[in-house]
């Protein structure tokens, strides 16, 4: 291949390995890649893994319940950036036994392993306590701040009927946002499945907290459960109760009233994670702050 492209073997290696530490001109790179195509070169994955100490696979573990725009855009950015550098993304959904996970890691020797739940809580690579415009805490504050700006002083967090670190962090961030805004402490209620059970839970909560005028939902799924429960109870939205989602999904735009929510684009975060794992400079990338999608429910 070096002979066919008229360059050194080292240059061929740099191009084929997409080595970020080497600067290869576009013309030289194209000559090497053209020679590789003409010669039918196919990299030997096992041999490459033995030489490099790991495979060119990156594993992303996605917890159940993370299904909004954040996860979709993060996976898209991570996958596309890895592909540009000749790496492959393997996404695993749900909770797995540690033994099963270790078997997979031992077999494929991945270049890096990420857990989306941890990234989702932070939204950036710094400590979760940092007050940044691109972090998960800042996005949670957008939701509470929007409702407060519209005169809602008594706000309740509508939560799912399961507990894990993500739900705990989400509630903590919302409560901190309310505290910083000088609002009364957030109430919180669980909106469970099925539909009838959810309506009963919401009715019980409203009877005990008649001063609450807005529900800030854990995510769009919980917001839609809340909308359905309020409809079944004859509570008008947004006249009697505002409802706001979080981490936009397409379903919120299809309801009546359409769901006001927080849109989070994490594609850049995925690209940053990919470059960090590969040791590639990422100074040209900057995370995108969340934004409010204003519709009719709040």
SULJOUR-V951820 format. One record per residue. N is the residue number from 1. RES is the residue in three letters. SS is DSSP state (alpha for helix, beta for strand, coil for the rest). BURIAL is b if it has 16 or more other ideal C-beta (glycine too) atoms within 10 Angstrom, else e. Layout:
BEGIN
[[N RES SS BURIAL] [N RES SS BURIAL]]
END
This chain:
BEGIN
[[1 UNK coil b] [2 UNK alpha e] [3 UNK alpha e] [4 UNK alpha e] [5 UNK alpha b] [6 UNK coil e] [7 UNK coil b] [8 UNK coil e] [9 UNK alpha e] [10 UNK alpha e] [11 UNK alpha b] [12 UNK alpha b] [13 UNK alpha e] [14 UNK alpha b] [15 UNK alpha b] [16 UNK alpha b] [17 UNK coil b] [18 UNK coil b] [19 UNK coil e] [20 UNK coil e] [21 UNK coil e] [22 UNK coil e] [23 UNK coil e] [24 UNK coil e] [25 UNK coil e] [26 UNK alpha e] [27 UNK alpha e] [28 UNK alpha b] [29 UNK alpha b] [30 UNK alpha e] [31 UNK alpha b] [32 UNK alpha b] [33 UNK alpha b] [34 UNK alpha e] [35 UNK alpha b] [36 UNK alpha b] [37 UNK alpha e] [38 UNK alpha e] [39 UNK alpha e] [40 UNK coil e] [41 UNK coil e] [42 UNK coil e] [43 UNK coil e] [44 UNK coil e] [45 UNK alpha e] [46 UNK alpha e] [47 UNK alpha e] [48 UNK alpha e] [49 UNK alpha b] [50 UNK alpha e] [51 UNK alpha e] [52 UNK alpha e] [53 UNK coil e] [54 UNK coil e] [55 UNK coil b] [56 UNK coil b] [57 UNK beta b] [58 UNK beta b] [59 UNK beta b] [60 UNK beta b] [61 UNK beta b] [62 UNK beta b] [63 UNK coil b] [64 UNK coil e] [65 UNK coil b] [66 UNK coil b] [67 UNK coil b] [68 UNK coil b] [69 UNK alpha b] [70 UNK alpha b] [71 UNK alpha b] [72 UNK alpha b] [73 UNK alpha b] [74 UNK alpha b] [75 UNK alpha b] [76 UNK alpha b] [77 UNK alpha b] [78 UNK alpha b] [79 UNK alpha b] [80 UNK alpha e] [81 UNK alpha b] [82 UNK alpha b] [83 UNK alpha e] [84 UNK alpha e] [85 UNK coil b] [86 UNK coil e] [87 UNK coil b] [88 UNK beta b] [89 UNK beta b] [90 UNK beta e] [91 UNK beta e] [92 UNK beta b] [93 UNK beta e] [94 UNK coil e] [95 UNK coil e] [96 UNK coil e] [97 UNK coil e] [98 UNK alpha e] [99 UNK alpha e] [100 UNK alpha e] [101 UNK alpha e] [102 UNK alpha e] [103 UNK alpha e] [104 UNK alpha e] [105 UNK alpha e] [106 UNK alpha e] [107 UNK alpha e] [108 UNK alpha b] [109 UNK coil e] [110 UNK coil b] [111 UNK coil b] [112 UNK beta b] [113 UNK beta b] [114 UNK beta b] [115 UNK beta e] [116 UNK alpha b] [117 UNK alpha b] [118 UNK alpha e] [119 UNK alpha b] [120 UNK alpha b] [121 UNK alpha b] [122 UNK alpha b] [123 UNK coil b] [124 UNK coil b] [125 UNK coil e] [126 UNK coil e] [127 UNK coil e] [128 UNK coil b] [129 UNK coil e] [130 UNK coil e] [131 UNK coil e] [132 UNK coil b] [133 UNK coil e] [134 UNK coil b] [135 UNK coil b] [136 UNK alpha b] [137 UNK alpha b] [138 UNK alpha b] [139 UNK alpha b] [140 UNK alpha b] [141 UNK alpha b] [142 UNK alpha b] [143 UNK alpha b] [144 UNK alpha b] [145 UNK alpha b] [146 UNK alpha b] [147 UNK alpha b] [148 UNK alpha b] [149 UNK alpha e] [150 UNK coil e] [151 UNK coil e] [152 UNK coil b] [153 UNK coil e] [154 UNK coil b] [155 UNK beta b] [156 UNK beta b] [157 UNK beta b] [158 UNK beta b] [159 UNK beta b] [160 UNK coil b] [161 UNK coil e] [162 UNK coil e] [163 UNK coil e] [164 UNK coil e] [165 UNK alpha e] [166 UNK alpha b] [167 UNK alpha b] [168 UNK alpha e] [169 UNK alpha b] [170 UNK alpha b] [171 UNK alpha b] [172 UNK alpha e] [173 UNK alpha b] [174 UNK alpha b] [175 UNK alpha b] [176 UNK alpha b] [177 UNK alpha b] [178 UNK alpha b] [179 UNK alpha e] [180 UNK alpha e] [181 UNK coil e] [182 UNK coil e] [183 UNK coil b] [184 UNK coil e] [185 UNK coil e] [186 UNK coil b] [187 UNK beta b] [188 UNK beta b] [189 UNK beta b] [190 UNK beta b] [191 UNK coil b] [192 UNK coil b] [193 UNK coil e] [194 UNK coil e] [195 UNK alpha e] [196 UNK alpha e] [197 UNK alpha e] [198 UNK alpha b] [199 UNK alpha b] [200 UNK alpha e] [201 UNK alpha b] [202 UNK alpha b] [203 UNK alpha e] [204 UNK alpha e] [205 UNK alpha b] [206 UNK alpha b] [207 UNK alpha e] [208 UNK alpha e] [209 UNK coil e] [210 UNK coil e] [211 UNK coil e] [212 UNK coil b] [213 UNK coil b] [214 UNK beta b] [215 UNK beta b] [216 UNK beta b] [217 UNK beta b] [218 UNK coil b] [219 UNK coil b] [220 UNK alpha b] [221 UNK alpha b] [222 UNK alpha b] [223 UNK alpha b] [224 UNK alpha b] [225 UNK alpha b] [226 UNK alpha b] [227 UNK alpha b] [228 UNK alpha b] [229 UNK alpha b] [230 UNK alpha b] [231 UNK alpha e] [232 UNK alpha e] [233 UNK coil e] [234 UNK coil e] [235 UNK coil b] [236 UNK coil e] [237 UNK coil b] [238 UNK coil b] [239 UNK coil e] [240 UNK coil e] [241 UNK coil b] [242 UNK beta b] [243 UNK beta b] [244 UNK beta b] [245 UNK coil b] [246 UNK coil b] [247 UNK coil b] [248 UNK coil b] [249 UNK coil b] [250 UNK alpha e] [251 UNK alpha e] [252 UNK alpha b] [253 UNK alpha e] [254 UNK alpha e] [255 UNK coil b] [256 UNK coil e] [257 UNK coil b] [258 UNK coil e] [259 UNK coil b] [260 UNK beta b] [261 UNK beta b] [262 UNK beta b] [263 UNK beta b] [264 UNK coil b] [265 UNK coil b] [266 UNK coil b] [267 UNK alpha b] [268 UNK alpha b] [269 UNK alpha b] [270 UNK alpha b] [271 UNK alpha b] [272 UNK alpha b] [273 UNK alpha b] [274 UNK alpha b] [275 UNK alpha b] [276 UNK alpha e] [277 UNK alpha b] [278 UNK alpha b] [279 UNK coil e] [280 UNK coil b] [281 UNK coil e] [282 UNK coil b] [283 UNK coil e] [284 UNK coil e] [285 UNK coil e] [286 UNK coil e] [287 UNK coil b] [288 UNK coil b] [289 UNK coil e] [290 UNK coil b] [291 UNK beta e] [292 UNK beta b] [293 UNK beta b] [294 UNK coil e] [295 UNK coil b] [296 UNK coil e] [297 UNK coil b] [298 UNK coil b]]
END
